Amino acid sequence: MNGSGTARGNTRARFEQWAKNPACRANTLSAVHNVRMADVARRLGYRPSFGQSVFALTRGNNFERQILADGGARLLPELVRHGVLPEGAKGLADLRVRMNGGPLPSLPAAIDATRHWLGVLAGQTDSRTPLPAIIASPTVRIPKGVMLPEAVLILDVLAVRYDQGPPPELIVGEIKTYADRGGHTDPHKLAVARAQAGLYLHALELVLAEMGCSHVRLRRKGFLVLTRPGSNFPSVRAGEDLRHQAERARRGFELLEAAARGLPPFSPVADDPVEAVMRAETEYSEACLRFCDRADQCHASAVVEGNPAVLGDEVRRFLGEVDLGRAVALLNGEDPRSAGERDLLRRLRRAGVGRP
C-alpha cells in the first residue's frame, strides 16, 4: 500500500504495468525506463485518467500510521489472534521514510536499514536492540538489471517468527484500506493484493540469496491486512497462498529482462524519454483501457486500422490476422484472399454465421 510519495522509485507498479500488456513495446519502454505514461499522454494532448486520488492516498497513509503507531499496538494483537505471530510477540522496526510517516530520510536509507535487519535475522550482524516481530516497510533493491535506473520494492510489512528457529521465519504481508467483508470481499481486489504480496516474496528470495542468507526461511503463505467495515481498525486474513504469485513474479522478471534487452538503445541523458516512448511501437489490448493513460489514442488508432482488439481480446484471438473490414466482407459473401481468411470463413460457417 505504501509508496505514495516514492512511487517513481517503487518497482512494483512498473512491473504490474508491464505485465498488463507485455506485447506493447511502448509500454515495456515506459516500465523499464520509468517513464510515466501520463507524461506521454499529456505530450500527445490527452488528459491522464489513471492514478490514485489524493483522498485515497491520504486515507491509506493514515490507516498505515494508525495500525503501526505505538509499536504496532493495533496490528500486533490481530496478527497474534489469527496465528500469524505467536503469543507474546512484540517489537516493531519502522523502516518507513519520512514522507510516509516514518523516521528514515530517504529510500537509500531504508534499503540500508532493511539489509541491516536481514543480516541481523540471518545471524550475520549483531544487534543491540530487541529483535522485532514486525518490520514496517522493508525496502529492497533487486539484484538484477531488469528495471532501469534501479529496481526497488517497498514491502508493506513483514512478520517475523522466532519460535520455530533459528533461523527465523519471515511472513510477507500486504496492507489495503478496503473493508474485509468475509466471503463477499471483492475477489479482484484480493487477487491484486495477493499478486503484490507474491512479488514481494520473490523479491525477498532474490535479495536473501544475493546476501548469502538463503537459510532464512520465507513462509509461502502470507497475510493481508484490510480494514474492519466502517472503521480504521485492521482485519487480518492469514494463510494467503502466495506460491503461484511468487512464481508468476519470477517468470515475469525473466520475461521483462529479455524484453528489456530487446529494446532499442536508449540514453536517459541524451534522449527525450517521453519522445522515445511516443515513437515506440504500440500494441493495443482491451486491458489498456483499465490502466494506460495513452489508451484513448491507441484505441482511436485501432479503430481506424480495423484492429479486432477494439471489440475485445477474444474477438482478436478469433479473427487472428484478419482485420475487421475483411471480416465484415467475408460475412457479406466475399471470397477469401488468404489461408487465414479461408480458415476464418470455415470457422464462421461452422458457427452458422455469415452467408453460405
Secondary structure, DSSP 8 states (H G I E B T S, - for coil): ---TT-GGG-HHHHHHHHHH-TT-HHHHHHHHTT--HHHHHHHTT-----S--HHHHHHHHHHHHHHHHHHHTTHHHHHHHTTSS-TT---EEE--BGGGTSSBSSHHHHHHHHHHHHHHHTTSS--SS---SEEES-EEE-SSSSSSS--EEE-SEEEEE-TT-SS-EEEEEEEEEEE--GGGS-HHHHHHHHHHHHHHHHHHHHHHHHTT-TTSEE-SEEEEEEE-TTSSSEEEEEEEE-HHHHHHHHHHHHHHHHHHHTS----TTTS-HHHHHHHS-----GGGGGT-TTHHHHHHHHHHHT-GGGG-HHHHHHHTT--HHHHHHHHTT----SHHHHHHHHHHHHTT-S--
